[in-house]
Amino acid sequence: MILCFSGTGNSLYVARQLNVVIKDEIISINEYLKEDKEKIFNSNKPFIIVAPTHAWRMPRIIESFIKESNFNGNKKIYFILTCGADVGNAIGYAKKSIDKKGMTFMGLASIIMPDNYVALYDSDDRKHSKEIIRKAIPGILDIAQKIKNEKELPNKPISLLDKIKSSVTNPIFYSTIVSAKGFHTNNACISCSKCVTLCPLNNIQMNDTKPQWGKNCIHCMACIGGCPKGAIEYKNRTVGKVRYYNTEYPN
Ligand SMILES: Cc1cc2nc3c(=O)[nH]c(=O)nc-3n(C[C@H](O)[C@H](O)[C@H](O)COP(=O)(O)O)c2cc1C
């Protein structure tokens, strides 16, 4: 069973690409969060968590989701993290998330995809993004084959810097950067409410005709990346920048 969380479509794309080989079911963690569904999962095949990297770890909300979930049936669990560059010591925290669950950790693999963090950085242009996605495919298929054969994924060495990024910088990032304050719409907003639908945390409500952000934001970039009019801004950092949302579909 593939359990996937995705802000802007990269992790969903990878989940679908893995599934071309694995041929299992894909469960949307976004839906579970949005609808507050009971977190009980049954599968005879290994569990595979696919998620983006947020500050050199799985998003905190996904670490908690895994801790709170019941996994029944197959005891093997894999982690696949998409990232713009690197995942630091995400593996250490993935292992912690299944502590005392009686699961067998089968490894964590990272897949480089286009960086979606438009609130802090520039996104790649469309052509470059497509190229990054194309280059990722052989690696995804290789991982899929290993998972299909229930093999462990190879370990990558973890440096002191990796550990510092995931253990020291990550909490600083969450306490100083991650906040919904600063999201607003420009004149291009057509009040279509797509941002309300896309937000996995139900953190956006229509106030009259314009979206309003609550306090429960994880900076997943779904709203800003998925707005059909590019009408969502973050402070003044995103004005004129290319938005990113992956709408590719594996063959
Ligand atoms: C809040 C936030 C933090 C991020 N932190 C990292 C990071 O630590 N390392 C990295 O390589 N990419 C980082 N990224 C980039 C994403 O992990 C990457 O674009 C991912 O593929 C997005 O997946 P999604 O489209 O499924 O949400 C970050 C993106 C966001 C929005």
The ligand as an SDF file (V2000), in Angstrom:
LIG
                    3D

 31 33  0  0  0  0  0  0  0  0999 V2000
    8.3420   24.0830    3.4710 C   0  0  0  0  0  0  0  0  0  0  0  0
    9.2740   23.4010    2.5030 C   0  0  0  0  0  0  0  0  0  0  0  0
   10.5130   22.9470    2.9280 C   0  0  0  0  0  0  0  0  0  0  0  0
   11.3640   22.2930    2.0310 C   0  0  0  0  0  0  0  0  0  0  0  0
   12.5460   21.7900    2.5020 N   0  0  0  0  0  0  0  0  0  0  0  0
   13.3500   21.0970    1.6680 C   0  0  0  0  0  0  0  0  0  0  0  0
   14.5590   20.5160    2.1550 C   0  0  0  0  0  0  0  0  0  0  0  0
   14.8930   20.5440    3.3340 O   0  0  0  0  0  0  0  0  0  0  0  0
   15.3700   19.8910    1.2640 N   0  0  0  0  0  0  0  0  0  0  0  0
   15.0520   19.8100   -0.0720 C   0  0  0  0  0  0  0  0  0  0  0  0
   15.8320   19.2540   -0.8290 O   0  0  0  0  0  0  0  0  0  0  0  0
   13.8950   20.3130   -0.5600 N   0  0  0  0  0  0  0  0  0  0  0  0
   13.0360   20.9430    0.2850 C   0  0  0  0  0  0  0  0  0  0  0  0
   11.8400   21.4460   -0.1860 N   0  0  0  0  0  0  0  0  0  0  0  0
   11.4300   21.1570   -1.5900 C   0  0  0  0  0  0  0  0  0  0  0  0
   10.4020   20.0100   -1.6510 C   0  0  0  0  0  0  0  0  0  0  0  0
   10.7590   18.9610   -0.7760 O   0  0  0  0  0  0  0  0  0  0  0  0
   10.2540   19.4220   -3.0560 C   0  0  0  0  0  0  0  0  0  0  0  0
    9.9980   20.3790   -4.0120 O   0  0  0  0  0  0  0  0  0  0  0  0
    9.1730   18.3310   -3.0530 C   0  0  0  0  0  0  0  0  0  0  0  0
    9.3430   17.5310   -4.1980 O   0  0  0  0  0  0  0  0  0  0  0  0
    7.7480   18.8770   -3.0670 C   0  0  0  0  0  0  0  0  0  0  0  0
    6.8640   17.7880   -3.0870 O   0  0  0  0  0  0  0  0  0  0  0  0
    5.2980   17.9080   -3.2910 P   0  0  0  0  0  0  0  0  0  0  0  0
    5.0700   18.5570   -4.6480 O   0  0  0  0  0  0  0  0  0  0  0  0
    4.8120   16.5010   -3.2670 O   0  0  0  0  0  0  0  0  0  0  0  0
    4.7710   18.7140   -2.1720 O   0  0  0  0  0  0  0  0  0  0  0  0
   10.9870   22.1160    0.6720 C   0  0  0  0  0  0  0  0  0  0  0  0
    9.7480   22.6140    0.2450 C   0  0  0  0  0  0  0  0  0  0  0  0
    8.8960   23.2470    1.1480 C   0  0  0  0  0  0  0  0  0  0  0  0
    7.5720   23.7430    0.6570 C   0  0  0  0  0  0  0  0  0  0  0  0
  1  2  1  0
  2  3  1  0
  2 30  2  0
  3  4  2  0
  4  5  1  0
  4 28  1  0
  5  6  2  0
  6  7  1  0
  6 13  1  0
  7  8  2  0
  7  9  1  0
  9 10  1  0
 10 11  2  0
 10 12  1  0
 12 13  2  0
 13 14  1  0
 14 15  1  0
 14 28  1  0
 15 16  1  0
 16 17  1  0
 16 18  1  0
 18 19  1  0
 18 20  1  0
 20 21  1  0
 20 22  1  0
 22 23  1  0
 23 24  1  0
 24 25  2  0
 24 26  1  0
 24 27  1  0
 28 29  2  0
 29 30  1  0
 30 31  1  0
M  END
$$$$
